[in-house]
Amino acid sequence: MNKSGNAYTRTNDLLLRFYEEQDAPSLYRINTNSEIQYLLDPNSENVSFSKFKQKLERRLDYRWDHYFVVERRRDKAIIGFAYCYGAIEDSAIAYICICIDKPYMNSIVSLRASYLFLSYLFIDQHYRKLYAEVFGYNYQVIKLLEKTKFVKEGCLAKHQLWGRQFWDLHIFTLTQESYHLVCQENKSLVKRLSCSTQKN
C-alpha cells in the first residue's frame, strides 16, 4: 500500500487515513449499529468486540486493500471507513466499499468521503476500473453511486434474502476515463470537495 498525497486524502473537514489499532472501538460501534449493519451484510450477527477486532485484522492482512478510516478533522472523530477488495493488479481493477455512519449518510460528508477515496484509487494507485456491489434495498448507496457517476453494468436477480424478500444485487462500475471526465465537467464541485488550496 502506497502512501497518498494529501491533496487526495483530505478536505477542509475530512481526513482519510490508514487504520490504527486504537480505531477499533469506533469501527466496532459503526459496524454493529443495527440501523446500518444490514446495509453491509444483511445476515451478519453482532459479535463481541474482541472477535470483531480479530476478524477486522484478518481481513486487513489477507482480504482487503487500501483500508482507510474517515476522520472528522475538527475533533478526530471516526465517522466511517472505506476499503477495496478483490483487486487484480494486472487488470488494474478492484471492488470498493464506503460506509459512513448513520448521522452523515445523506449529507455532503458521504460525497466528500467518496470523492477522496476515488481520487486516491484512480490518481494515486492508478486503478483502471472500480466496481461497487449494492443490494436493491440500499437506496442511499445507489443514490450516492449515481451522484459520483457510476453506471449500472449488471444485476444478479433475487440474490439476497432480507426482510422476508429476495433482493437484486446491482453491480455498478466507474472507469478512470469516466472519473476524469466527471471531474472536468464538475470543476466547481471538485473544488468544493477537495483541498487543493489548503496548506497541509
N, C-alpha and C positions, 0 to 999 in steps of 0.2 A: 504494500500500500504506500503510495507516494504522498508526500505532504502537499497540501494545496496552497495556491496563492491566496492571500487574504481577500482579494477582490472577489473571489468566487465562494467564499465561505462566511462572509459577514454582510449584514446590513446594519443600519443605524441601531436597530433594536434586537436583531437576532445574531446568533453565532452557531455555526455547525462546527463541532469539534469531536475528536476521537473519544471513544469510551474510556472512562477511568473507573476503577473498582468502586469508588465512593458514589458513583452514579446509580448503582444497582437499586437502592431503596426507592428512588424516584421512578425508575423504569418499572419496578415491580408494581408500584401504585398505578401507573398508567396501564400496564398490561392486564391488571386484574380488575380494572374498572368495568363493571358489568354493562355500563352504558356504551362502551366501545369495544369490549372484548370480542363480541360476536362478529364485529367487522373484520377483525384479524383472523380469527379462527372460530367458526360457529360451533364447533364441537369441543372446544377446549374447556378444561376444568381448572378451577383455582388450585394452586399448589402452594406449599409453604415457601417462604422467602428463600430458604437455603436451596430447595430444589429448583426454584426459578433461576437463581444465580448460577447454579451448576449447568442448567440447560442453556442459559444465555451464553456462558463462556464456552461451552462445547460448540455452539453454533458460530460463535466468533472465530474459533480455532479451525473449524472443519467445514462450515457450510456457507457463511455469509462473507461478502466482500464489502469493503468501504463502509463500515458501520459508523454512523455519527449520532450523537445526541444533539437535539435542538435546544439551545440555551437562550433564555431571555437575558440580554446583556445587563440591564439595569440592576437586577438582583440575583443573577446567575441561577435562576430557577429553570429546571428542565421541564420543557413543555411538549416534548415529543422526541421522535427518533426517525432515522432513515437508514436504509441499507439496500444493497443489491445482492443478488444471488444467482446461481446458475450461469455465471459468467463463462463465456467461451472466448479465450484470448485471441485465437487465430481469426475468428469471425468478428471480434470486437462487439459482441452483444452481451446483454445481461438483463435480468428481471429486476424491477425496483419495487420497494415498498416504503411509503412515507406515512407515519402515524403521528397525528397531532392530538393532544389532549382535548377532551370534550369542550371546555370553555372556548377554545380557539378554532374549532373545526370549520365553522362557516365564516371565518374572518380573513382579513388580508394576511394574517400570520401564516395560514396554510399555503397561500400562494407564494409568499416570500420564501418559506422553507423549501417549497418545491422548486422554485427558481434557483435557489442556491445549490441544491443537490444536483439538478440537471446541469447547471453550469460547471460544477465540479466534474461530473462524469463525462460530459461532452468536450469540455475545453481542457481540463487538466489531465483526464485519463484517456481521452481520445476514443471513447466508445462510438461506434458507428450507428447502433440502433438499440433502443431500450424498449422493454416490454413491461406492461403492467397488467396483472390479473385481478379482476374485481367481480364479486358476486352481484347479481342483479339487484339485490335489496340495499346495496351500499350506494345510495343515491348521492351522498356527499362527495365520495371519491370520484364517481363517474362525472359529476359536475366539475370537479377540480381538474380531472384529466382533460376534459373538453376545453376548459379555460386555458390550459397550457398546450393546447393544440395537438394532443394525442388523437389518433384516429383508431376507430374500432376495426380490427383486422380479422377477428374470428370470434367464435362463440361455441362453448360446449353446452349443449342444451340440457336442462334439468340435471345439472351436475352435482348440486349440493342440497342436502336436506337441512332446512332451518325453519323453525316456526310452523311445523306440520305442512310444509310446502317445499317442493323441489325448485331450485333457482338456477338460472343460467350462470355460467362463468364466462364473463366477457374478457376478451384479450385486446388490449389497446397497445399501440406502438407509436414511437416518435423516433425519427431518424435525425442524425446530426445535421443534415442539409436542411430539413424542415425546421429544426430548432433555430438555426442561424437565420433563416428567412423570417421566422416569427419575431426574433429579436430585432431584426432590421425594420420590420413593419410596425413594431410597437416600441419604438425608442423611448417614448415618454414613460411607458410602463416600466421598461427595463431600468431607466434612470431612477425611478421611484423605488424599485426593488433592490437595486444594487447600492454599493457604497464606493463607487469609483472615485468620488471626490473626497472620501474620508481618509484621514491620516490614521494609520494603524500602528 
